[in-house]
Amino acid sequence: MRRIPIILFIVLIISCKNKVNNSSPIEVASVSISTNDSNEFYKKQLENALVQTNFMLKVAEKVNKIPRTVSNDGEIHWINNEFDWTEGFFPGILWYLYEFSNDKKYLQAADKFQRSFEEHKKFTENHDLGFIFNSSYGNGFRLLEKENYKEVLITAANSLITRFNSEVGCIKSWNVDKGWQSKRNWQFPVIIDNMMNLELLFKASEITGDEKFKNVAISHANTTLKNHFRDDFSSFHVVDYDPITGNVRSKQTAQGYSDDSSWARGQAWAVYGFTVCYRFTKDEKYLHQAEKIADFIMNYNGFPEDGIPYWDYNAPNIPNEPRDVSAATVTISALLELDTFSSKDYSSYTDKVFASLASQNYTAKLGENNNFILKHSVGSIPHDNEIDVPLNYADYYYLEALLRKIKK
């Protein structure tokens, strides 16, 4: 694909506070740099991440736990050996840093931390096995092709497809017999996030030669494509199905502002998931869907000029709403891959977001931010959980995007 000169947008937020003040005026200055300088810019961000993660790794090894985020008391929230959908991302970060640096200490640490949740490969009560094992053991297998890593991925994929319902055509996201989900009157909820678990299934079919995993992934993608999107290609968060008939019962949200709003990370999961589906199938309808979702994201009226979305595109108090850096990192990682398939050029958009993320507004100073790389992400505002904090998956997809950038 023909490349144009790269333009980076350096975003200057007029604020001396550590927290982004969304009501502050924003100045955007464009800076032209050569292709060679550009590559050095991205490598510099990876080197910065290497130093910051070294600080985190020392603390994590001391307590022998996986970091997830920062709690309300300002301390690191550690994952305490319970099943947690984010537990694979810190080992994944370490695998990416090993890939970048070739330093075996990251390999050894990634292997150690992912073994702490290996038994979760048998867990069938949640859909998040793809998130967990593709980011950790999946990257390890990609780099090392170890036989025991392959076994973990296959077991996890087999566990995941137990949640597939052929009448619905999807993998069930959440159980509805307890917790806050039990209060929503759902029967078979499917969330847009579940598109991110399909990569594990596609890989399992490649590894084993067994088409059953791929067939489930394709069915889930097709049903999601049919039912999850509005005419403008924005996504509903939750579609609830009748598990007997497969009919749609309702279209709602769980983590967005409202049932009809566009939850930022949901749009990111969507463009990423359908890009992955095209990678494995080369089915043009997935490419078309990914392109249309990307168009919606990039051209949304009122989208922040620095490319870092508010947590929901329709949040009521914009511009005084929290940004969600995690949505930005997932999106640019997806668009970098989509750029390799599409006739469209996404580089101007991704470069702008990279420049914003690298600024002091979003990248933490070394040794600060509890040693997470990026600031200002959002977990779930409706649940009053993880608001304007660092998140391990924001860092993970940022490193994935940086590596994809320097490999192009």
KEKE-3310 file (N, C-alpha, C; in steps of 0.2 Angstrom, whole numbers, plus 5000, padded with zeros to 4 digits):
npx = (5004:5003:5012:5010:5018:5021:5011:5012:5002:5004:4998:4993:4988:4980:4984:4989:4987:4987:4977:4967:4958:4943:4936:4945:4953:4959:4974:4980:4994:5002:5015:5028:5037:5051:5050:5060:5063:5050:5049:5059:5052:5042:5049:5055:5044:5041:5053:5052:5041:5046:5055:5046:5038:5047:5049:5036:5036:5046:5039:5028:5033:5038:5026:5021:5009:4997:4995:4981:4974:4972:4966:4953:4959:4971:4981:4989:4978:4978:4976:4970:4972:4959:4947:4948:4945:4955:4967:4976:4983:4994:5005:5004:5009:5022:5026:5026:5036:5047:5047:5051:5063:5071:5075:5077:5072:5060:5053:5054:5047:5034:5030:5030:5020:5009:5007:5001:4987:4984:4976:4963:4960:4951:4939:4922:4912:4911:4914:4926:4938:4945:4950:4959:4968:4972:4980:4990:4996:4994:5002:5014:5015:5015:5027:5036:5032:5029:5025:5017:5011:5002:4994:4987:4980:4971:4964:4957:4950:4941:4934:4928:4919:4909:4899:4892:4877:4868:4855:4854:4866:4877:4890:4887:4888:4887:4883:4867:4861:4865:4873:4874:4870:4859:4849:4844:4835:4839:4841:4850:4862:4873:4887:4896:4909:4912:4917:4930:4935:4935:4947:4955:4948:4948:4962:4964:4958:4967:4978:4975:4968:4955:4939:4929:4930:4933:4921:4911:4916:4914:4900:4896:4901:4894:4880:4882:4885:4873:4864:4869:4871:4868:4860:4870:4881:4886:4887:4876:4878:4874:4865:4851:4846:4833:4835:4829:4822:4831:4828:4829:4828:4830:4839:4852:4862:4876:4888:4888:4882:4868:4855:4854:4865:4882:4894:4911:4922:4915:4914:4927:4930:4922:4927:4940:4937:4930:4940:4949:4942:4941:4955:4957:4947:4945:4934:4924:4913:4916:4927:4921:4912:4921:4927:4917:4913:4925:4924:4913:4918:4929:4924:4914:4903:4908:4918:4933:4946:4959:4958:4956:4944:4928:4921:4909:4901:4890:4888:4881:4887:4897:4909:4914:4917:4924:4938:4942:4956:4959:4949:4954:4967:4964:4957:4967:4976:4968:4965:4978:4980:4969:4972:4982:4974:4964:4959:4958:4966:4972:4982:4984:4975:4978:4992:4989:4983:4992:5002:4995:4993:5006:5010:5012:4999:4993:5003:5011:5024:5040:5040:5029:5011:5008:5016:5010:5009:5000:4988:4971:4960:4944:4934:4920:4908:4894:4894:4901:4915:4932:4936:4943:4957:4972:4973:4977:4974:4973:4987:4992:4986:4991:5005:5004:5000:5010:5021:5015:5016:5030:5033:5028)
npy = (4994:5011:5024:5039:5055:5056:5063:5069:5073:5084:5085:5098:5100:5112:5112:5110:5100:5082:5075:5074:5088:5089:5100:5110:5121:5115:5114:5110:5106:5103:5092:5089:5075:5065:5049:5040:5046:5045:5031:5030:5038:5029:5018:5024:5026:5013:5010:5018:5012:5000:5003:5008:4997:4989:4994:4991:4977:4973:4976:4968:4955:4955:4954:4944:4944:4949:4964:4974:4987:5003:5006:5015:5020:5024:5014:5000:4989:4972:4956:4942:4928:4924:4920:4931:4943:4951:4945:4940:4950:4957:4947:4946:4959:4957:4947:4955:4964:4956:4952:4964:4967:4956:4951:4939:4939:4944:4935:4924:4930:4932:4919:4914:4922:4919:4905:4906:4907:4896:4885:4890:4888:4878:4883:4886:4894:4907:4919:4924:4918:4919:4932:4931:4920:4921:4933:4930:4915:4913:4923:4919:4906:4910:4915:4906:4893:4882:4866:4864:4876:4876:4866:4872:4882:4875:4868:4878:4884:4873:4874:4886:4885:4877:4885:4889:4891:4883:4887:4900:4904:4910:4912:4912:4926:4930:4922:4922:4919:4924:4938:4955:4953:4945:4953:4959:4953:4945:4932:4925:4933:4942:4950:4964:4964:4950:4947:4948:4936:4927:4925:4916:4905:4904:4902:4890:4881:4882:4877:4864:4858:4855:4860:4863:4874:4885:4886:4889:4901:4908:4907:4915:4927:4930:4931:4941:4952:4953:4957:4966:4979:4996:5007:5016:5009:5009:5001:4991:4987:4975:4961:4952:4935:4923:4908:4896:4898:4907:4920:4938:4946:4958:4974:4981:4991:4988:4994:5006:5023:5023:5013:5016:5023:5025:5016:5018:5009:4998:5000:5000:4986:4980:4984:4979:4965:4961:4964:4954:4943:4944:4943:4929:4922:4929:4933:4944:4952:4954:4962:4973:4976:4980:4991:5000:5002:5008:5019:5025:5028:5036:5047:5053:5065:5077:5070:5070:5081:5076:5063:5054:5045:5050:5041:5036:5040:5047:5052:5062:5074:5079:5092:5088:5075:5059:5053:5038:5030:5016:5012:5019:5014:5000:5003:5009:4999:4989:4996:4998:4985:4983:4992:4985:4977:4984:4995:5008:5021:5022:5029:5042:5045:5035:5039:5052:5048:5040:5050:5059:5049:5048:5060:5070:5071:5059:5048:5042:5049:5042:5030:5035:5035:5023:5014:5010:5012:5020:5033:5038:5029:5020:5009:5004:5015:5015:5005:5011:5009:5008:5022:5034:5029:5020:5005:4988:4982:4993:4997:4985:4984:4995:4993:4982:4989:4998:4989:4983:4995:4998:4987:4988)
npz = (5000:4996:5004:5013:5017:5034:5047:5062:5076:5089:5105:5115:5131:5140:5155:5172:5180:5185:5180:5166:5161:5154:5150:5148:5136:5120:5111:5095:5087:5072:5067:5055:5051:5046:5038:5043:5056:5061:5064:5074:5083:5087:5092:5103:5111:5114:5121:5132:5138:5141:5151:5161:5163:5169:5182:5186:5185:5195:5207:5205:5205:5218:5226:5220:5211:5199:5191:5189:5189:5197:5213:5222:5233:5228:5227:5219:5211:5213:5205:5213:5211:5208:5195:5182:5170:5165:5168:5159:5152:5158:5158:5144:5140:5144:5136:5124:5126:5127:5114:5108:5114:5115:5127:5139:5152:5152:5145:5154:5165:5160:5157:5170:5177:5169:5171:5184:5182:5174:5176:5174:5161:5160:5163:5162:5164:5159:5146:5144:5140:5129:5129:5140:5137:5124:5124:5133:5134:5120:5114:5119:5112:5099:5098:5103:5101:5110:5116:5127:5129:5117:5121:5132:5125:5116:5126:5132:5121:5119:5131:5129:5119:5124:5128:5117:5108:5096:5091:5094:5088:5094:5106:5123:5133:5147:5162:5170:5182:5194:5204:5197:5184:5185:5188:5177:5168:5158:5146:5137:5136:5124:5122:5114:5116:5116:5103:5103:5108:5098:5091:5097:5095:5081:5080:5086:5078:5067:5073:5077:5066:5066:5062:5070:5079:5072:5065:5075:5078:5066:5065:5077:5073:5062:5067:5076:5067:5061:5070:5080:5076:5072:5059:5056:5059:5072:5087:5097:5115:5122:5116:5119:5119:5115:5121:5117:5105:5098:5095:5095:5110:5117:5115:5123:5135:5146:5151:5144:5142:5139:5132:5119:5116:5111:5116:5120:5121:5116:5102:5099:5102:5092:5079:5080:5082:5070:5060:5064:5061:5047:5044:5046:5038:5026:5021:5013:5018:5032:5031:5025:5035:5046:5040:5039:5053:5057:5050:5056:5069:5066:5060:5068:5074:5084:5090:5100:5097:5099:5097:5107:5114:5122:5136:5132:5117:5118:5130:5143:5148:5140:5135:5148:5152:5157:5148:5138:5137:5135:5125:5114:5112:5109:5097:5088:5087:5080:5068:5063:5058:5050:5040:5033:5025:5019:5006:5010:5019:5034:5041:5045:5054:5064:5067:5073:5085:5091:5093:5102:5113:5117:5123:5137:5143:5143:5143:5157:5168:5171:5183:5190:5191:5197:5190:5179:5161:5153:5156:5162:5158:5157:5166:5170:5170:5173:5183:5193:5193:5191:5186:5176:5177:5176:5166:5164:5151:5143:5142:5136:5123:5118:5117:5108:5097:5095:5092:5080:5072:5071:5063:5051)
capx = (5000:5007:5012:5010:5022:5018:5010:5010:4999:5006:4992:4995:4982:4982:4982:4995:4985:4989:4971:4964:4952:4940:4933:4950:4954:4964:4978:4983:4999:5005:5023:5030:5043:5052:5049:5065:5062:5044:5051:5062:5047:5038:5053:5056:5038:5042:5058:5049:5036:5051:5058:5041:5036:5053:5047:5030:5038:5049:5034:5023:5037:5039:5020:5019:5003:4996:4992:4975:4972:4973:4960:4951:4964:4978:4986:4988:4973:4981:4972:4971:4971:4952:4946:4948:4945:4960:4973:4981:4986:5001:5009:5005:5013:5029:5028:5027:5042:5052:5048:5054:5070:5074:5078:5074:5069:5053:5050:5053:5042:5028:5029:5029:5014:5003:5006:4997:4980:4983:4970:4957:4958:4945:4933:4916:4906:4912:4916:4932:4944:4949:4954:4964:4973:4975:4985:4996:4998:4993:5008:5019:5015:5017:5035:5040:5029:5030:5019:5012:5007:4997:4989:4983:4976:4966:4959:4953:4945:4936:4930:4924:4914:4904:4895:4889:4870:4867:4849:4856:4871:4882:4893:4884:4893:4887:4877:4862:4858:4868:4876:4870:4867:4853:4843:4843:4830:4842:4841:4856:4866:4879:4890:4900:4916:4914:4920:4937:4936:4935:4953:4957:4944:4952:4969:4963:4957:4973:4983:4972:4965:4948:4935:4923:4932:4932:4914:4908:4918:4910:4893:4895:4902:4888:4875:4883:4885:4866:4859:4872:4873:4863:4861:4876:4887:4888:4886:4873:4883:4871:4859:4849:4842:4829:4840:4826:4820:4836:4825:4831:4823:4831:4845:4853:4869:4878:4893:4887:4877:4861:4854:4854:4871:4888:4899:4917:4926:4912:4915:4934:4930:4919:4931:4945:4934:4929:4946:4952:4938:4943:4961:4957:4942:4946:4927:4923:4908:4919:4931:4917:4910:4926:4928:4911:4914:4930:4922:4909:4923:4934:4920:4909:4903:4910:4924:4938:4951:4965:4957:4955:4936:4925:4920:4903:4901:4884:4888:4877:4891:4903:4916:4916:4916:4931:4941:4944:4962:4958:4946:4959:4973:4961:4955:4972:4979:4964:4966:4984:4979:4964:4976:4985:4969:4959:4961:4958:4972:4971:4988:4984:4971:4982:4997:4987:4981:4999:5005:4991:4995:5013:5010:5011:4993:4991:5008:5014:5031:5043:5040:5023:5005:5009:5020:5007:5011:4995:4983:4965:4955:4938:4931:4913:4905:4887:4895:4905:4921:4938:4934:4949:4962:4976:4971:4982:4973:4975:4994:4993:4984:4996:5011:5003:4999:5017:5024:5013:5018:5037:5034:5025)
capy = (5000:5017:5028:5046:5057:5055:5069:5068:5079:5084:5088:5101:5101:5118:5110:5108:5094:5076:5072:5077:5092:5089:5106:5114:5122:5111:5117:5105:5108:5097:5092:5085:5072:5060:5042:5037:5049:5042:5025:5031:5040:5024:5014:5028:5025:5006:5010:5021:5007:4995:5006:5009:4990:4986:4996:4987:4970:4972:4976:4962:4949:4955:4952:4938:4945:4952:4971:4976:4994:5007:5007:5022:5022:5026:5008:4995:4983:4966:4950:4938:4921:4923:4921:4939:4943:4955:4942:4938:4956:4958:4942:4948:4965:4955:4944:4960:4967:4951:4952:4970:4968:4949:4950:4933:4940:4946:4928:4920:4933:4930:4912:4913:4925:4916:4899:4907:4906:4891:4880:4893:4885:4873:4887:4886:4899:4914:4919:4928:4914:4921:4938:4928:4915:4923:4938:4927:4909:4914:4927:4914:4901:4913:4917:4900:4887:4877:4861:4865:4882:4874:4862:4876:4886:4870:4866:4884:4884:4868:4876:4892:4883:4874:4891:4890:4889:4883:4890:4907:4905:4913:4910:4916:4930:4930:4918:4926:4917:4928:4945:4961:4951:4942:4958:4962:4950:4942:4924:4923:4939:4942:4957:4965:4962:4943:4947:4948:4929:4923:4924:4910:4899:4903:4899:4883:4877:4882:4872:4857:4856:4854:4865:4865:4880:4890:4886:4892:4908:4911:4908:4920:4933:4932:4933:4948:4956:4954:4959:4970:4985:5001:5008:5020:5005:5009:4994:4990:4983:4969:4958:4946:4931:4918:4902:4891:4900:4911:4926:4943:4948:4965:4977:4986:4992:4987:4998:5012:5028:5021:5007:5018:5026:5021:5015:5019:5003:4993:5002:4997:4979:4978:4985:4974:4958:4960:4964:4948:4938:4945:4940:4922:4919:4933:4934:4952:4955:4956:4968:4979:4978:4983:4997:5004:5003:5012:5026:5028:5030:5042:5053:5054:5072:5079:5066:5074:5082:5073:5056:5050:5046:5050:5034:5035:5045:5051:5054:5068:5080:5081:5089:5086:5067:5055:5050:5031:5028:5009:5012:5022:5009:4995:5005:5010:4992:4986:5000:4996:4978:4984:4996:4980:4973:4989:5000:5014:5023:5024:5031:5049:5044:5032:5043:5057:5045:5039:5057:5060:5045:5049:5066:5070:5070:5052:5044:5044:5050:5036:5029:5038:5031:5016:5011:5008:5016:5025:5036:5040:5024:5019:5002:5004:5021:5013:5001:5015:5005:5010:5028:5038:5025:5016:4998:4984:4981:4999:4996:4979:4985:5001:4990:4978:4994:5001:4984:4983:5001:4997:4981:4990)
capz = (5000:4995:5010:5012:5023:5041:5051:5069:5080:5096:5108:5121:5135:5145:5162:5175:5184:5182:5177:5160:5162:5148:5149:5146:5129:5118:5105:5092:5083:5068:5066:5050:5052:5041:5039:5048:5062:5064:5066:5080:5088:5090:5096:5109:5115:5117:5126:5138:5141:5144:5158:5166:5165:5173:5188:5188:5186:5202:5212:5204:5207:5225:5229:5216:5209:5192:5192:5185:5189:5203:5217:5225:5238:5225:5227:5214:5212:5211:5204:5219:5209:5206:5188:5181:5162:5163:5170:5154:5149:5160:5154:5137:5140:5145:5129:5119:5128:5125:5107:5106:5117:5115:5134:5141:5158:5150:5143:5160:5169:5156:5158:5177:5178:5166:5175:5190:5180:5169:5177:5172:5154:5160:5166:5157:5167:5157:5139:5143:5139:5123:5131:5145:5135:5118:5126:5137:5130:5113:5112:5120:5107:5093:5099:5105:5099:5115:5115:5133:5127:5113:5125:5135:5120:5114:5131:5133:5116:5120:5136:5127:5114:5128:5129:5111:5107:5089:5090:5094:5084:5097:5113:5128:5137:5155:5166:5172:5188:5200:5202:5194:5178:5186:5189:5170:5165:5152:5146:5134:5134:5120:5122:5108:5118:5114:5096:5105:5110:5092:5088:5100:5091:5074:5081:5088:5071:5064:5077:5077:5060:5068:5060:5074:5083:5067:5063:5080:5078:5060:5067:5081:5070:5057:5071:5079:5062:5059:5076:5085:5073:5070:5052:5056:5060:5079:5090:5104:5119:5124:5113:5123:5114:5118:5120:5114:5098:5095:5093:5099:5115:5118:5114:5129:5137:5153:5152:5141:5145:5138:5127:5112:5115:5108:5121:5116:5120:5112:5095:5098:5101:5086:5073:5081:5081:5063:5057:5065:5057:5040:5043:5046:5033:5020:5019:5012:5022:5038:5029:5024:5042:5049:5037:5041:5060:5057:5047:5061:5074:5064:5057:5073:5075:5091:5093:5103:5092:5100:5095:5113:5115:5129:5138:5128:5112:5119:5137:5144:5150:5136:5136:5155:5153:5157:5142:5139:5133:5133:5119:5109:5110:5105:5090:5084:5085:5075:5062:5060:5055:5045:5035:5028:5021:5016:5001:5013:5022:5041:5045:5047:5061:5070:5069:5077:5091:5094:5096:5108:5118:5119:5126:5145:5145:5143:5145:5163:5169:5173:5190:5192:5189:5200:5185:5172:5156:5151:5161:5160:5155:5161:5166:5169:5174:5177:5189:5197:5194:5187:5182:5176:5180:5172:5165:5161:5144:5139:5141:5132:5116:5116:5115:5102:5092:5094:5088:5073:5069:5069:5059:5045)
cpx = (5004:5006:5013:5015:5018:5017:5008:5007:5001:5001:4994:4988:4984:4979:4988:4993:4987:4983:4969:4958:4949:4937:4939:4951:4960:4967:4981:4988:5002:5012:5024:5036:5044:5050:5054:5064:5055:5045:5054:5057:5044:5042:5055:5050:5039:5048:5056:5044:5041:5053:5052:5038:5041:5051:5041:5032:5042:5044:5029:5027:5038:5032:5018:5011:5002:4992:4986:4974:4974:4966:4959:4956:4971:4983:4984:4982:4976:4975:4974:4969:4964:4952:4944:4949:4951:4967:4978:4985:4993:5006:5010:5009:5021:5031:5030:5034:5048:5053:5052:5061:5074:5077:5074:5071:5062:5049:5049:5048:5035:5026:5027:5022:5008:5002:5001:4989:4979:4977:4963:4955:4952:4938:4928:4911:4906:4915:4923:4939:4948:4953:4960:4970:4976:4981:4991:4999:4998:5000:5014:5020:5017:5024:5039:5038:5030:5024:5014:5008:5001:4992:4984:4978:4970:4961:4955:4948:4940:4931:4925:4918:4908:4898:4891:4882:4869:4860:4850:4861:4877:4885:4890:4889:4893:4882:4873:4858:4860:4871:4871:4867:4860:4847:4841:4837:4832:4841:4847:4859:4872:4881:4895:4907:4918:4917:4928:4939:4937:4942:4956:4954:4947:4959:4969:4962:4963:4978:4981:4970:4958:4944:4930:4924:4930:4924:4910:4910:4914:4903:4892:4896:4896:4882:4876:4882:4877:4862:4862:4872:4867:4864:4868:4882:4890:4885:4881:4878:4880:4865:4857:4844:4838:4833:4836:4824:4826:4834:4828:4826:4824:4838:4847:4860:4870:4883:4893:4883:4870:4860:4855:4861:4877:4894:4906:4921:4922:4913:4922:4934:4927:4924:4937:4943:4933:4935:4949:4948:4940:4950:4961:4952:4943:4939:4926:4918:4911:4924:4927:4914:4915:4928:4923:4911:4919:4928:4917:4913:4926:4930:4914:4909:4904:4915:4929:4944:4957:4964:4956:4948:4934:4923:4913:4902:4895:4883:4885:4881:4897:4903:4918:4914:4923:4932:4942:4950:4962:4955:4950:4964:4970:4960:4961:4976:4975:4965:4973:4984:4975:4968:4980:4980:4965:4963:4961:4965:4971:4976:4988:4980:4975:4988:4995:4986:4988:5002:5002:4993:5002:5014:5010:5004:4990:4997:5011:5021:5033:5043:5033:5017:5005:5012:5016:5009:5007:4991:4976:4961:4949:4936:4924:4910:4898:4888:4899:4912:4926:4937:4941:4955:4966:4973:4976:4981:4974:4983:4995:4992:4989:5002:5010:5003:5006:5021:5022:5015:5025:5038:5032:5030)
cpy = (5006:5021:5035:5049:5057:5061:5067:5074:5079:5088:5091:5103:5107:5116:5108:5102:5087:5073:5077:5081:5093:5095:5112:5115:5118:5114:5111:5108:5102:5098:5087:5082:5067:5053:5039:5040:5046:5035:5025:5034:5034:5019:5018:5026:5018:5006:5013:5016:5001:4997:5006:5002:4987:4988:4992:4980:4969:4972:4970:4956:4949:4952:4946:4938:4949:4959:4972:4983:4998:5008:5014:5024:5024:5020:5004:4990:4977:4960:4945:4931:4919:4923:4928:4939:4947:4951:4940:4944:4957:4953:4944:4954:4962:4951:4949:4963:4962:4951:4958:4970:4962:4948:4945:4934:4941:4939:4924:4923:4931:4923:4911:4916:4921:4909:4900:4906:4900:4886:4883:4891:4880:4876:4888:4891:4906:4914:4922:4924:4916:4927:4935:4925:4917:4928:4935:4921:4910:4918:4922:4909:4904:4914:4911:4893:4881:4872:4862:4871:4880:4870:4866:4880:4881:4869:4872:4885:4879:4871:4882:4890:4879:4879:4893:4887:4889:4886:4898:4909:4909:4910:4915:4919:4929:4925:4923:4924:4920:4934:4950:4958:4948:4947:4961:4959:4947:4935:4922:4929:4938:4949:4958:4963:4954:4942:4946:4940:4925:4921:4918:4904:4898:4900:4892:4878:4877:4877:4865:4854:4854:4860:4868:4872:4886:4891:4890:4900:4912:4912:4914:4927:4935:4934:4940:4953:4958:4958:4965:4978:4990:5003:5012:5016:5006:5003:4995:4986:4976:4967:4952:4942:4926:4911:4896:4892:4904:4918:4931:4945:4956:4967:4982:4987:4989:4992:5005:5017:5026:5016:5010:5022:5022:5021:5014:5013:4997:4994:4999:4990:4977:4979:4980:4967:4957:4960:4957:4942:4938:4941:4932:4919:4922:4933:4942:4955:4957:4962:4974:4981:4982:4990:5002:5006:5009:5019:5029:5031:5036:5048:5055:5062:5073:5075:5071:5075:5078:5065:5051:5050:5047:5043:5032:5041:5050:5052:5061:5074:5082:5088:5087:5079:5064:5053:5042:5029:5021:5008:5014:5017:5003:4997:5006:5003:4989:4990:4999:4989:4979:4988:4991:4977:4978:4993:5007:5015:5026:5027:5038:5049:5041:5036:5049:5054:5043:5045:5059:5056:5046:5055:5065:5069:5063:5047:5046:5045:5043:5036:5032:5033:5024:5011:5008:5013:5022:5027:5036:5035:5023:5012:5002:5010:5019:5009:5005:5012:5007:5016:5032:5035:5022:5009:4994:4983:4987:4999:4991:4981:4991:4997:4985:4983:4996:4995:4983:4989:5000:4992:4983:4992)
cpz = (5000:5002:5009:5018:5029:5044:5058:5072:5087:5100:5114:5125:5140:5152:5166:5180:5180:5178:5171:5162:5155:5146:5147:5138:5126:5111:5102:5087:5079:5067:5061:5052:5047:5043:5044:5055:5065:5067:5073:5085:5091:5094:5103:5114:5118:5122:5132:5142:5144:5151:5163:5168:5169:5180:5191:5190:5193:5207:5211:5206:5215:5228:5225:5214:5202:5194:5187:5184:5195:5207:5219:5230:5235:5225:5221:5216:5209:5210:5209:5217:5207:5198:5186:5173:5160:5165:5165:5151:5152:5158:5147:5136:5140:5139:5124:5120:5126:5118:5105:5108:5116:5122:5137:5148:5157:5149:5150:5165:5166:5158:5166:5179:5175:5169:5181:5188:5175:5170:5175:5164:5154:5162:5161:5159:5164:5150:5138:5142:5134:5125:5135:5141:5128:5119:5129:5133:5123:5110:5113:5115:5101:5093:5100:5103:5103:5115:5121:5132:5122:5116:5128:5131:5118:5119:5132:5128:5117:5126:5134:5123:5118:5129:5123:5110:5100:5087:5089:5089:5087:5103:5118:5132:5144:5157:5169:5179:5195:5198:5199:5188:5179:5187:5182:5166:5158:5152:5143:5131:5130:5120:5116:5110:5116:5107:5097:5106:5104:5089:5091:5097:5084:5075:5082:5082:5067:5067:5076:5071:5061:5067:5065:5078:5078:5065:5068:5080:5072:5062:5072:5078:5065:5061:5074:5073:5060:5064:5080:5082:5071:5062:5051:5057:5067:5082:5097:5108:5120:5120:5117:5119:5118:5116:5117:5106:5094:5093:5098:5104:5117:5116:5119:5129:5144:5155:5149:5145:5145:5133:5120:5111:5112:5113:5118:5115:5116:5105:5094:5097:5095:5080:5074:5079:5073:5058:5058:5061:5049:5039:5042:5040:5026:5017:5019:5016:5029:5037:5029:5031:5046:5047:5039:5048:5061:5055:5052:5066:5072:5062:5062:5074:5083:5094:5095:5097:5092:5098:5101:5115:5122:5130:5134:5123:5114:5126:5138:5145:5146:5135:5143:5156:5153:5150:5143:5134:5131:5126:5113:5107:5107:5098:5086:5082:5080:5068:5059:5056:5049:5039:5030:5024:5017:5011:5004:5017:5029:5045:5048:5054:5066:5072:5074:5084:5095:5097:5102:5114:5121:5123:5134:5147:5146:5145:5152:5163:5172:5181:5194:5190:5191:5194:5179:5167:5154:5157:5158:5155:5160:5160:5165:5173:5177:5183:5194:5198:5189:5183:5182:5179:5175:5172:5162:5153:5140:5137:5136:5125:5114:5113:5109:5096:5090:5090:5081:5069:5066:5064:5052:5039)
residu = (MET:ARG:ARG:ILE:PRO:ILE:ILE:LEU:PHE:ILE:VAL:LEU:ILE:ILE:SER:CYS:LYS:ASN:LYS:VAL:ASN:ASN:SER:SER:PRO:ILE:GLU:VAL:ALA:SER:VAL:SER:ILE:SER:THR:ASN:ASP:SER:ASN:GLU:PHE:TYR:LYS:LYS:GLN:LEU:GLU:ASN:ALA:LEU:VAL:GLN:THR:ASN:PHE:MET:LEU:LYS:VAL:ALA:GLU:LYS:VAL:ASN:LYS:ILE:PRO:ARG:THR:VAL:SER:ASN:ASP:GLY:GLU:ILE:HIS:TRP:ILE:ASN:ASN:GLU:PHE:ASP:TRP:THR:GLU:GLY:PHE:PHE:PRO:GLY:ILE:LEU:TRP:TYR:LEU:TYR:GLU:PHE:SER:ASN:ASP:LYS:LYS:TYR:LEU:GLN:ALA:ALA:ASP:LYS:PHE:GLN:ARG:SER:PHE:GLU:GLU:HIS:LYS:LYS:PHE:THR:GLU:ASN:HIS:ASP:LEU:GLY:PHE:ILE:PHE:ASN:SER:SER:TYR:GLY:ASN:GLY:PHE:ARG:LEU:LEU:GLU:LYS:GLU:ASN:TYR:LYS:GLU:VAL:LEU:ILE:THR:ALA:ALA:ASN:SER:LEU:ILE:THR:ARG:PHE:ASN:SER:GLU:VAL:GLY:CYS:ILE:LYS:SER:TRP:ASN:VAL:ASP:LYS:GLY:TRP:GLN:SER:LYS:ARG:ASN:TRP:GLN:PHE:PRO:VAL:ILE:ILE:ASP:ASN:MET:MET:ASN:LEU:GLU:LEU:LEU:PHE:LYS:ALA:SER:GLU:ILE:THR:GLY:ASP:GLU:LYS:PHE:LYS:ASN:VAL:ALA:ILE:SER:HIS:ALA:ASN:THR:THR:LEU:LYS:ASN:HIS:PHE:ARG:ASP:ASP:PHE:SER:SER:PHE:HIS:VAL:VAL:ASP:TYR:ASP:PRO:ILE:THR:GLY:ASN:VAL:ARG:SER:LYS:GLN:THR:ALA:GLN:GLY:TYR:SER:ASP:ASP:SER:SER:TRP:ALA:ARG:GLY:GLN:ALA:TRP:ALA:VAL:TYR:GLY:PHE:THR:VAL:CYS:TYR:ARG:PHE:THR:LYS:ASP:GLU:LYS:TYR:LEU:HIS:GLN:ALA:GLU:LYS:ILE:ALA:ASP:PHE:ILE:MET:ASN:TYR:ASN:GLY:PHE:PRO:GLU:ASP:GLY:ILE:PRO:TYR:TRP:ASP:TYR:ASN:ALA:PRO:ASN:ILE:PRO:ASN:GLU:PRO:ARG:ASP:VAL:SER:ALA:ALA:THR:VAL:THR:ILE:SER:ALA:LEU:LEU:GLU:LEU:ASP:THR:PHE:SER:SER:LYS:ASP:TYR:SER:SER:TYR:THR:ASP:LYS:VAL:PHE:ALA:SER:LEU:ALA:SER:GLN:ASN:TYR:THR:ALA:LYS:LEU:GLY:GLU:ASN:ASN:ASN:PHE:ILE:LEU:LYS:HIS:SER:VAL:GLY:SER:ILE:PRO:HIS:ASP:ASN:GLU:ILE:ASP:VAL:PRO:LEU:ASN:TYR:ALA:ASP:TYR:TYR:TYR:LEU:GLU:ALA:LEU:LEU:ARG:LYS:ILE:LYS:LYS)
# end
